[in-house]
Amino acid sequence: MSLPLKVRRLGRQPYAATWEAMSQFTNNRGPDTPDELWLLEHDPVFTQGQAGKAEHLLAPGDIPVVQVDRGGQVTYHGPGQIVGYPLIDLRRAGVSVRELVNKIEQSLIDTLAHWNIGAERLEGAPGVYVAGAKVAALGLRVRRGCSFHGLAFNVNMDLEPYHRINPCGYKGLAVTQVLDLGGPSRLSDVEDALVEEFCRQFGFDAEPATPTLPELPARVAV
C-alpha cells in the first residue's frame, strides 16, 4: 500500500524563511503527519553546511552566505535550479539514512534518463554527475527520525556563481545543468519527472498540496 506524499510547488522563495518553515515542520510533526516534498527555487544564496570550511568560499561577492544545519560543504542556490526538500518520516517509510541518500540520487538519475542523459554517482561525493560534472547536490539532516533539507538540481540557471566557491568542497569541480545536457529548459517539466521517479523509489503516492509553506501547531511538552 502506497504512503501519501504531499507535493508543494512553492515557486521562488527566500532561503531563510523556507529553512525556518521546514525546521518547524520537522519539530512539530507527529507520528500521523503526512510526509511532504517541497519543490521551489531560491533567491541567490550560498549555504554552508555544519562542517563547512571557510576556504571553500573563494569570492562570494554580493551573494549572501548562510550557515545552516545540514551536512556537506558550501553550495549555491539560485533561480533556474530545482530545490527539493523531502520531509520524510524514515521509520514509517522503512528507509535508513544511507537508503534515503541512495534513493534520492537514483530518483535524480532516473529523471535525467527521461531525456537520455546518462548520470551516475561518484563514490564518496554525494550527488549526481554527468561525465564528471555535478548536476545535482545533496545536503540532508535527520532530526527525530525525520529528514529535512535536501537536493539542488541544476536545470536552467546562471552557473557563474559556482566559480566563486569550491562546489561541495571540491576545488575545480565542474558543474553542469539539464539544459546544457540536451534536456528541457522549463523547471515544471523536470519537476514532473522528478516527482514521478521520487515516488517510484520510495513507494509514495503523490498528492498535490496548497502551494504555500505549511504551519503545524507547536508540539505540547509532556
Accessible surface in RSA format (square Angstrom, percent):
REM  Atomic radii and reference values for relative SASA: ProtOr
REM  Chains: A
REM  Algorithm: Lee & Richards
REM  Probe-radius: 1.40
REM  Slices: 20
REM RES _ NUM      All-atoms   Total-Side   Main-Chain    Non-polar    All polar
REM                ABS   REL    ABS   REL    ABS   REL    ABS   REL    ABS   REL
RES MET A   1   240.07 124.3 155.24 102.7  84.84 202.0 131.99 112.2 108.08 143.2
RES SER A   2    64.32  54.3  44.38  59.2  19.94  45.9  12.36  26.3  51.96  72.8
RES LEU A   3    53.10  29.6  52.98  37.9   0.12   0.3  53.05  37.3   0.05   0.1
RES PRO A   4    55.79  40.7  53.56  48.8   2.23   8.1  54.16  44.7   1.63  10.2
RES LEU A   5     0.03   0.0   0.03   0.0   0.00   0.0   0.03   0.0   0.00   0.0
RES LYS A   6    67.80  33.1  67.80  41.6   0.00   0.0  23.16  20.8  44.64  47.5
RES VAL A   7     9.67   6.4   7.23   6.5   2.44   5.9   7.23   6.3   2.44   6.6
RES ARG A   8    20.50   8.6  20.50  10.4   0.00   0.0   0.00   0.0  20.50  12.4
RES ARG A   9    91.25  38.3  82.12  41.9   9.13  21.7  47.16  64.4  44.10  26.7
RES LEU A  10    10.46   5.8   0.00   0.0  10.46  26.3   2.02   1.4   8.44  22.7
RES GLY A  11    41.94  51.7   0.00   N/A  41.94  51.7  36.62 100.5   5.32  11.9
RES ARG A  12   133.89  56.2 105.80  53.9  28.09  66.9  41.16  56.3  92.72  56.2
RES GLN A  13    34.34  19.2  33.85  24.7   0.50   1.2   0.56   1.2  33.78  25.6
RES PRO A  14    68.07  49.6  67.60  61.6   0.47   1.7  68.07  56.2   0.00   0.0
RES TYR A  15    13.14   6.1   8.28   4.7   4.86  12.6   6.02   4.5   7.12   8.8
RES ALA A  16    66.30  61.0  60.33  93.1   5.97  13.6  60.75  85.6   5.55  14.7
RES ALA A  17    50.60  46.5  38.01  58.7  12.58  28.6  46.02  64.8   4.58  12.1
RES THR A  18     0.11   0.1   0.11   0.1   0.00   0.0   0.11   0.2   0.00   0.0
RES TRP A  19    59.74  24.0  59.56  28.8   0.18   0.4  56.51  30.1   3.23   5.2
RES GLU A  20    98.65  56.6  96.19  72.8   2.46   5.9  46.56  90.1  52.09  42.5
RES ALA A  21    17.03  15.7   8.77  13.5   8.26  18.8  15.88  22.4   1.15   3.0
RES MET A  22     0.00   0.0   0.00   0.0   0.00   0.0   0.00   0.0   0.00   0.0
RES SER A  23    15.14  12.8  15.14  20.2   0.00   0.0   3.99   8.5  11.15  15.6
RES GLN A  24    76.34  42.7  76.15  55.7   0.19   0.5  28.70  61.1  47.64  36.1
RES PHE A  25     5.37   2.7   2.12   1.3   3.25   8.5   4.59   2.8   0.78   2.2
RES THR A  26     0.77   0.5   0.77   0.8   0.00   0.0   0.00   0.0   0.77   1.2
RES ASN A  27    46.71  32.2  43.24  41.8   3.47   8.3  14.46  34.8  32.25  31.2
RES ASN A  28    27.38  18.9  17.71  17.1   9.68  23.3   0.00   0.0  27.38  26.5
RES ARG A  29     3.78   1.6   3.22   1.6   0.56   1.3   2.39   3.3   1.39   0.8
RES GLY A  30    21.75  26.8   0.00   N/A  21.75  26.8  17.41  47.8   4.35   9.7
RES PRO A  31   110.08  80.2  97.03  88.5  13.05  47.4 102.34  84.5   7.74  48.1
RES ASP A  32   129.92  91.0 109.59 109.1  20.33  48.1  39.34  92.6  90.58  90.3
RES THR A  33    20.24  14.4  14.49  14.7   5.75  13.7   8.21  11.0  12.03  18.2
RES PRO A  34    47.41  34.6  43.05  39.2   4.36  15.9  47.40  39.1   0.00   0.0
RES ASP A  35     1.67   1.2   1.10   1.1   0.58   1.4   0.00   0.0   1.67   1.7
RES GLU A  36     5.37   3.1   5.37   4.1   0.00   0.0   0.00   0.0   5.37   4.4
RES LEU A  37     1.01   0.6   1.01   0.7   0.00   0.0   1.01   0.7   0.00   0.0
RES TRP A  38     0.00   0.0   0.00   0.0   0.00   0.0   0.00   0.0   0.00   0.0
RES LEU A  39     0.89   0.5   0.06   0.0   0.82   2.1   0.06   0.0   0.82   2.2
RES LEU A  40     1.70   0.9   0.00   0.0   1.70   4.3   1.70   1.2   0.00   0.0
RES GLU A  41    42.28  24.3  42.28  32.0   0.00   0.0   2.81   5.4  39.47  32.2
RES HIS A  42     0.02   0.0   0.00   0.0   0.02   0.1   0.00   0.0   0.02   0.0
RES ASP A  43    54.15  37.9  53.83  53.6   0.32   0.8  22.34  52.6  31.81  31.7
RES PRO A  44    49.67  36.2  44.47  40.5   5.20  18.9  44.47  36.7   5.20  32.3
RES VAL A  45     5.66   3.7   5.66   5.1   0.00   0.0   5.66   4.9   0.00   0.0
RES PHE A  46     0.00   0.0   0.00   0.0   0.00   0.0   0.00   0.0   0.00   0.0
RES THR A  47     0.10   0.1   0.10   0.1   0.00   0.0   0.00   0.0   0.10   0.2
RES GLN A  48     2.75   1.5   2.75   2.0   0.00   0.0   0.50   1.1   2.25   1.7
RES GLY A  49     1.05   1.3   0.00   N/A   1.05   1.3   0.00   0.0   1.05   2.4
RES GLN A  50   119.32  66.7  81.95  59.9  37.37  89.0  32.06  68.2  87.26  66.2
RES ALA A  51    73.85  67.9  56.96  87.9  16.89  38.4  68.23  96.1   5.62  14.9
RES GLY A  52    24.59  30.3   0.00   N/A  24.59  30.3   0.00   0.0  24.59  55.1
RES LYS A  53   111.04  54.2 106.97  65.6   4.06   9.7  54.36  48.9  56.68  60.4
RES ALA A  54    80.67  74.2  67.49 104.1  13.18  30.0  69.22  97.5  11.45  30.3
RES GLU A  55   112.01  64.3  93.60  70.8  18.41  43.8  59.02 114.2  52.99  43.3
RES HIS A  56    26.57  14.5  26.57  18.5   0.00   0.0  18.48  19.0   8.09   9.4
RES LEU A  57    37.96  21.1  22.53  16.1  15.43  38.8  22.53  15.8  15.43  41.5
RES LEU A  58    99.32  55.3  66.80  47.8  32.52  81.8  70.33  49.4  28.99  78.0
RES ALA A  59    60.22  55.4  52.52  81.0   7.70  17.5  58.15  81.9   2.07   5.5
RES PRO A  60    36.70  26.7  36.70  33.5   0.00   0.0  36.70  30.3   0.00   0.0
RES GLY A  61    66.53  82.0   0.00   N/A  66.53  82.0  38.24 105.0  28.28  63.3
RES ASP A  62   127.92  89.6  90.84  90.4  37.09  87.7  52.21 122.9  75.71  75.5
RES ILE A  63    15.87   9.0  11.91   8.9   3.96   9.5  12.89   9.3   2.99   8.1
RES PRO A  64    77.61  56.6  65.89  60.1  11.72  42.6  77.54  64.0   0.07   0.5
RES VAL A  65    53.86  35.4  24.23  21.9  29.63  71.4  24.23  21.1  29.63  80.4
RES VAL A  66    36.83  24.2  34.12  30.9   2.70   6.5  36.83  32.0   0.00   0.0
RES GLN A  67   116.30  65.0 102.58  75.0  13.72  32.7  60.91 129.6  55.39  42.0
RES VAL A  68     9.54   6.3   0.00   0.0   9.54  23.0   3.23   2.8   6.30  17.1
RES ASP A  69    24.03  16.8  22.81  22.7   1.22   2.9  16.77  39.5   7.26   7.2
RES ARG A  70    14.90   6.3  14.75   7.5   0.15   0.4   7.16   9.8   7.73   4.7
RES GLY A  71    32.31  39.8   0.00   N/A  32.31  39.8  30.81  84.6   1.50   3.4
RES GLY A  72    42.23  52.1   0.00   N/A  42.23  52.1  30.08  82.6  12.15  27.2
RES GLN A  73    37.00  20.7  32.32  23.6   4.68  11.2  13.42  28.6  23.58  17.9
RES VAL A  74     0.00   0.0   0.00   0.0   0.00   0.0   0.00   0.0   0.00   0.0
RES THR A  75    11.73   8.3  11.73  11.9   0.00   0.0  10.09  13.6   1.64   2.5
RES TYR A  76     9.11   4.3   9.11   5.2   0.00   0.0   0.26   0.2   8.85  10.9
RES HIS A  77    13.06   7.1  13.06   9.1   0.00   0.0   6.62   6.8   6.44   7.5
RES GLY A  78     0.03   0.0   0.00   N/A   0.03   0.0   0.00   0.0   0.03   0.1
RES PRO A  79    45.16  32.9  39.08  35.6   6.08  22.1  39.49  32.6   5.66  35.2
RES GLY A  80     7.11   8.8   0.00   N/A   7.11   8.8   6.07  16.7   1.04   2.3
RES GLN A  81     0.12   0.1   0.12   0.1   0.00   0.0   0.00   0.0   0.12   0.1
RES ILE A  82     0.05   0.0   0.00   0.0   0.05   0.1   0.05   0.0   0.00   0.0
RES VAL A  83     0.74   0.5   0.74   0.7   0.00   0.0   0.74   0.6   0.00   0.0
RES GLY A  84     0.00   0.0   0.00   N/A   0.00   0.0   0.00   0.0   0.00   0.0
RES TYR A  85     6.82   3.2   6.82   3.9   0.00   0.0   5.91   4.4   0.91   1.1
RES PRO A  86     0.04   0.0   0.01   0.0   0.03   0.1   0.04   0.0   0.00   0.0
RES LEU A  87     0.27   0.2   0.27   0.2   0.00   0.0   0.27   0.2   0.00   0.0
RES ILE A  88     0.00   0.0   0.00   0.0   0.00   0.0   0.00   0.0   0.00   0.0
RES ASP A  89    16.58  11.6  16.58  16.5   0.00   0.0   0.00   0.0  16.58  16.5
RES LEU A  90    10.08   5.6  10.08   7.2   0.00   0.0  10.08   7.1   0.00   0.0
RES ARG A  91   179.84  75.5 155.51  79.3  24.33  57.9  83.75 114.5  96.09  58.2
RES ARG A  92    81.23  34.1  52.74  26.9  28.48  67.8  52.34  71.5  28.89  17.5
RES ALA A  93    19.89  18.3   0.00   0.0  19.89  45.2   0.70   1.0  19.18  50.8
RES GLY A  94    61.27  75.6   0.00   N/A  61.27  75.6  34.52  94.7  26.76  59.9
RES VAL A  95    17.06  11.2   6.13   5.5  10.93  26.3   8.76   7.6   8.30  22.5
RES SER A  96    55.90  47.2  45.02  60.1  10.88  25.1  49.12 104.6   6.78   9.5
RES VAL A  97    81.47  53.6  77.97  70.6   3.50   8.4  77.97  67.7   3.50   9.5
RES ARG A  98   185.61  77.9 177.56  90.5   8.05  19.2  60.98  83.3 124.63  75.5
RES GLU A  99    78.64  45.1  78.16  59.1   0.48   1.1  25.03  48.4  53.61  43.8
RES LEU A 100     0.03   0.0   0.03   0.0   0.00   0.0   0.03   0.0   0.00   0.0
RES VAL A 101    35.42  23.3  35.42  32.1   0.00   0.0  35.42  30.8   0.00   0.0
RES ASN A 102    62.22  42.9  61.80  59.7   0.42   1.0  14.56  35.0  47.66  46.1
RES LYS A 103    56.76  27.7  56.10  34.4   0.66   1.6  22.53  20.3  34.23  36.5
RES ILE A 104     0.00   0.0   0.00   0.0   0.00   0.0   0.00   0.0   0.00   0.0
RES GLU A 105     7.47   4.3   7.47   5.7   0.00   0.0   0.00   0.0   7.47   6.1
RES GLN A 106    50.08  28.0  50.08  36.6   0.00   0.0  15.99  34.0  34.08  25.9
RES SER A 107     0.00   0.0   0.00   0.0   0.00   0.0   0.00   0.0   0.00   0.0
RES LEU A 108     0.00   0.0   0.00   0.0   0.00   0.0   0.00   0.0   0.00   0.0
RES ILE A 109    23.57  13.4  23.30  17.4   0.27   0.6  23.30  16.8   0.27   0.7
RES ASP A 110    36.57  25.6  34.75  34.6   1.82   4.3   8.58  20.2  27.99  27.9
RES THR A 111     0.00   0.0   0.00   0.0   0.00   0.0   0.00   0.0   0.00   0.0
RES LEU A 112     0.08   0.0   0.08   0.1   0.00   0.0   0.08   0.1   0.00   0.0
RES ALA A 113    56.12  51.6  43.35  66.9  12.77  29.1  44.67  62.9  11.45  30.3
RES HIS A 114    79.68  43.6  45.03  31.3  34.65  88.6  32.82  33.8  46.87  54.5
RES TRP A 115    70.33  28.2  53.88  26.1  16.44  38.6  37.42  20.0  32.90  53.4
RES ASN A 116   146.68 101.2 111.83 108.1  34.85  83.9  35.35  85.1 111.34 107.6
RES ILE A 117    10.70   6.1   5.15   3.8   5.55  13.4   8.95   6.4   1.74   4.7
RES GLY A 118    65.90  81.3   0.00   N/A  65.90  81.3  44.09 121.0  21.81  48.9
RES ALA A 119    18.27  16.8   0.00   0.0  18.27  41.6   1.07   1.5  17.19  45.5
RES GLU A 120    85.58  49.1  82.89  62.7   2.69   6.4  26.63  51.5  58.95  48.1
RES ARG A 121    93.65  39.3  77.07  39.3  16.58  39.5  39.42  53.9  54.23  32.9
RES LEU A 122    70.42  39.2  63.90  45.7   6.52  16.4  65.12  45.7   5.30  14.3
RES GLU A 123   183.62 105.4 147.06 111.3  36.55  87.0  70.92 137.2 112.70  92.0
RES GLY A 124    66.05  81.4   0.00   N/A  66.05  81.4  40.32 110.7  25.72  57.6
RES ALA A 125    11.22  10.3   9.67  14.9   1.55   3.5  10.02  14.1   1.20   3.2
RES PRO A 126    75.26  54.8  69.26  63.1   6.00  21.8  73.48  60.7   1.78  11.1
RES GLY A 127     0.10   0.1   0.00   N/A   0.10   0.1   0.00   0.0   0.10   0.2
RES VAL A 128     0.00   0.0   0.00   0.0   0.00   0.0   0.00   0.0   0.00   0.0
RES TYR A 129     1.55   0.7   1.55   0.9   0.00   0.0   0.71   0.5   0.83   1.0
RES VAL A 130    17.47  11.5  15.27  13.8   2.20   5.3  15.43  13.4   2.04   5.5
RES ALA A 131   104.24  95.8  55.57  85.8  48.67 110.7  73.85 104.0  30.39  80.5
RES GLY A 132    37.56  46.3   0.00   N/A  37.56  46.3  25.94  71.2  11.62  26.0
RES ALA A 133    16.06  14.8  15.91  24.6   0.15   0.3  15.91  22.4   0.15   0.4
RES LYS A 134    10.96   5.3  10.80   6.6   0.16   0.4   7.22   6.5   3.74   4.0
RES VAL A 135     0.09   0.1   0.00   0.0   0.09   0.2   0.09   0.1   0.00   0.0
RES ALA A 136     1.81   1.7   0.02   0.0   1.79   4.1   1.48   2.1   0.33   0.9
RES ALA A 137    13.99  12.9  12.11  18.7   1.88   4.3  12.36  17.4   1.63   4.3
RES LEU A 138    22.90  12.8   2.79   2.0  20.11  50.6   4.20   2.9  18.70  50.3
RES GLY A 139    11.24  13.9   0.00   N/A  11.24  13.9   7.33  20.1   3.91   8.7
RES LEU A 140    26.73  14.9  12.03   8.6  14.70  37.0  12.09   8.5  14.64  39.4
RES ARG A 141    75.62  31.8  69.64  35.5   5.98  14.2  13.64  18.6  61.98  37.6
RES VAL A 142    51.38  33.8  25.65  23.2  25.73  62.0  25.65  22.3  25.73  69.8
RES ARG A 143    53.26  22.4  48.69  24.8   4.56  10.9  28.79  39.3  24.47  14.8
RES ARG A 144   106.47  44.7  77.79  39.7  28.69  68.3  64.80  88.6  41.67  25.3
RES GLY A 145    20.58  25.4   0.00   N/A  20.58  25.4  13.30  36.5   7.27  16.3
RES CYS A 146     7.32   5.5   7.32   8.2   0.00   0.0   0.16   0.4   7.16   7.7
RES SER A 147     0.19   0.2   0.00   0.0   0.19   0.4   0.00   0.0   0.19   0.3
RES PHE A 148     0.00   0.0   0.00   0.0   0.00   0.0   0.00   0.0   0.00   0.0
RES HIS A 149     2.48   1.4   2.48   1.7   0.00   0.0   0.53   0.5   1.95   2.3
RES GLY A 150     6.62   8.2   0.00   N/A   6.62   8.2   1.26   3.5   5.36  12.0
RES LEU A 151     3.91   2.2   0.56   0.4   3.35   8.4   2.74   1.9   1.17   3.2
RES ALA A 152     4.69   4.3   3.34   5.2   1.35   3.1   3.34   4.7   1.35   3.6
RES PHE A 153     0.00   0.0   0.00   0.0   0.00   0.0   0.00   0.0   0.00   0.0
RES ASN A 154     5.25   3.6   5.25   5.1   0.00   0.0   0.00   0.0   5.25   5.1
RES VAL A 155     0.00   0.0   0.00   0.0   0.00   0.0   0.00   0.0   0.00   0.0
RES ASN A 156    61.18  42.2  50.54  48.8  10.63  25.6   0.22   0.5  60.96  58.9
RES MET A 157    17.89   9.3   0.69   0.5  17.19  40.9   8.38   7.1   9.51  12.6
RES ASP A 158    97.88  68.6  83.75  83.4  14.13  33.4  42.31  99.6  55.58  55.4
RES LEU A 159    35.04  19.5  31.48  22.5   3.56   9.0  31.57  22.2   3.47   9.3
RES GLU A 160    75.36  43.3  70.90  53.6   4.46  10.6  48.49  93.8  26.87  21.9
RES PRO A 161     6.21   4.5   6.21   5.7   0.00   0.0   6.21   5.1   0.00   0.0
RES TYR A 162    19.03   8.9  15.68   8.9   3.35   8.7  11.32   8.5   7.71   9.5
RES HIS A 163   147.91  80.8 124.64  86.6  23.27  59.5  83.08  85.6  64.83  75.4
RES ARG A 164    51.29  21.5  49.80  25.4   1.49   3.5  13.15  18.0  38.14  23.1
RES ILE A 165     4.80   2.7   0.00   0.0   4.80  11.6   0.00   0.0   4.80  13.0
RES ASN A 166    13.63   9.4  13.63  13.2   0.00   0.0   0.00   0.0  13.63  13.2
RES PRO A 167     5.89   4.3   5.89   5.4   0.00   0.0   5.89   4.9   0.00   0.0
RES CYS A 168    25.36  19.2  17.98  20.1   7.38  17.3   9.41  23.8  15.95  17.2
RES GLY A 169    19.19  23.7   0.00   N/A  19.19  23.7   2.02   5.5  17.17  38.5
RES TYR A 170    97.03  45.3  94.58  53.8   2.45   6.4  76.47  57.5  20.56  25.4
RES LYS A 171   186.84  91.2 157.51  96.6  29.33  69.8 100.08  90.1  86.76  92.4
RES GLY A 172    73.54  90.7   0.00   N/A  73.54  90.7  42.44 116.5  31.10  69.7
RES LEU A 173    36.04  20.1  20.38  14.6  15.66  39.4  26.29  18.5   9.75  26.2
RES ALA A 174    57.88  53.2  46.40  71.6  11.48  26.1  55.29  77.9   2.59   6.9
RES VAL A 175    29.65  19.5   7.43   6.7  22.22  53.5   7.43   6.5  22.22  60.3
RES THR A 176    15.70  11.2  14.65  14.9   1.05   2.5   8.37  11.2   7.33  11.1
RES GLN A 177    12.19   6.8  12.19   8.9   0.00   0.0   0.00   0.0  12.19   9.2
RES VAL A 178     0.03   0.0   0.03   0.0   0.00   0.0   0.03   0.0   0.00   0.0
RES LEU A 179    70.27  39.1  61.07  43.7   9.19  23.1  61.07  42.9   9.19  24.7
RES ASP A 180    92.74  65.0  56.95  56.7  35.79  84.6  24.26  57.1  68.48  68.3
RES LEU A 181    52.45  29.2  27.88  19.9  24.57  61.8  33.80  23.7  18.66  50.2
RES GLY A 182    65.76  81.1   0.00   N/A  65.76  81.1  35.91  98.5  29.85  66.9
RES GLY A 183    10.00  12.3   0.00   N/A  10.00  12.3   1.74   4.8   8.25  18.5
RES PRO A 184    27.21  19.8  15.38  14.0  11.83  43.0  26.62  22.0   0.60   3.7
RES SER A 185    48.12  40.7  41.31  55.1   6.81  15.7  12.63  26.9  35.49  49.7
RES ARG A 186   149.75  62.9 144.18  73.5   5.56  13.2  62.07  84.8  87.68  53.1
RES LEU A 187    30.84  17.2  26.66  19.1   4.17  10.5  26.66  18.7   4.17  11.2
RES SER A 188    49.74  42.0  45.88  61.2   3.86   8.9  38.66  82.3  11.08  15.5
RES ASP A 189    45.40  31.8  39.73  39.5   5.67  13.4  12.25  28.8  33.15  33.1
RES VAL A 190     0.00   0.0   0.00   0.0   0.00   0.0   0.00   0.0   0.00   0.0
RES GLU A 191    17.43  10.0  17.43  13.2   0.00   0.0   0.27   0.5  17.16  14.0
RES ASP A 192    77.02  54.0  68.41  68.1   8.61  20.4  27.84  65.5  49.18  49.0
RES ALA A 193     6.38   5.9   3.71   5.7   2.67   6.1   5.97   8.4   0.41   1.1
RES LEU A 194     0.49   0.3   0.49   0.4   0.00   0.0   0.49   0.3   0.00   0.0
RES VAL A 195    16.25  10.7  16.25  14.7   0.00   0.0  16.25  14.1   0.00   0.0
RES GLU A 196    85.42  49.0  73.76  55.8  11.66  27.8  37.10  71.8  48.32  39.4
RES GLU A 197    11.40   6.5  11.33   8.6   0.07   0.2   0.00   0.0  11.40   9.3
RES PHE A 198     0.76   0.4   0.76   0.5   0.00   0.0   0.76   0.5   0.00   0.0
RES CYS A 199    13.51  10.2  11.98  13.4   1.54   3.6  11.50  29.1   2.01   2.2
RES ARG A 200   147.38  61.9 118.72  60.5  28.66  68.2  62.68  85.7  84.70  51.3
RES GLN A 201    42.60  23.8  30.86  22.6  11.74  28.0   2.96   6.3  39.64  30.1
RES PHE A 202    17.30   8.7   0.19   0.1  17.11  44.5   3.90   2.4  13.40  38.4
RES GLY A 203    39.40  48.6   0.00   N/A  39.40  48.6  34.11  93.6   5.29  11.9
RES PHE A 204    11.91   6.0   0.00   0.0  11.91  31.0   0.00   0.0  11.91  34.1
RES ASP A 205    80.60  56.5  77.27  76.9   3.33   7.9  11.54  27.2  69.06  68.9
RES ALA A 206    40.89  37.6  20.95  32.3  19.94  45.4  20.95  29.5  19.94  52.8
RES GLU A 207    74.57  42.8  73.78  55.8   0.79   1.9  25.91  50.1  48.66  39.7
RES PRO A 208   132.09  96.3 105.96  96.6  26.13  95.0 107.96  89.1  24.13 150.0
RES ALA A 209    23.08  21.2   4.38   6.8  18.70  42.5  13.39  18.9   9.69  25.7
RES THR A 210    85.12  60.5  74.47  75.5  10.65  25.4  43.39  58.3  41.72  63.1
RES PRO A 211    86.26  62.9  73.86  67.3  12.40  45.1  73.86  61.0  12.40  77.1
RES THR A 212    77.35  55.0  74.54  75.6   2.81   6.7  63.97  85.9  13.38  20.2
RES LEU A 213    49.89  27.8  31.54  22.6  18.35  46.1  31.54  22.2  18.35  49.4
RES PRO A 214    22.35  16.3   7.59   6.9  14.76  53.7  15.39  12.7   6.96  43.3
RES GLU A 215   165.31  94.9 133.15 100.7  32.16  76.6  51.78 100.1 113.53  92.7
RES LEU A 216    52.43  29.2  35.65  25.5  16.78  42.2  36.70  25.8  15.73  42.3
RES PRO A 217   112.29  81.8  96.67  88.1  15.62  56.8 108.93  89.9   3.36  20.9
RES ALA A 218    79.44  73.0  59.77  92.2  19.68  44.8  59.82  84.2  19.62  52.0
RES ARG A 219   125.20  52.6  97.61  49.8  27.58  65.7  31.65  43.3  93.54  56.7
RES VAL A 220   129.00  84.9 107.84  97.6  21.16  51.0 111.88  97.2  17.12  46.4
RES ALA A 221   101.42  93.2  68.47 105.7  32.95  75.0  80.06 112.7  21.36  56.6
RES VAL A 222   188.21 123.8 112.03 101.4  76.18 183.6 148.98 129.4  39.23 106.4
END  Absolute sums over single chains surface
CHAIN  1 A     9939.8       7491.5       2448.3       5560.3       4379.5
END  Absolute sums over all chains
TOTAL          9939.8       7491.5       2448.3       5560.3       4379.5
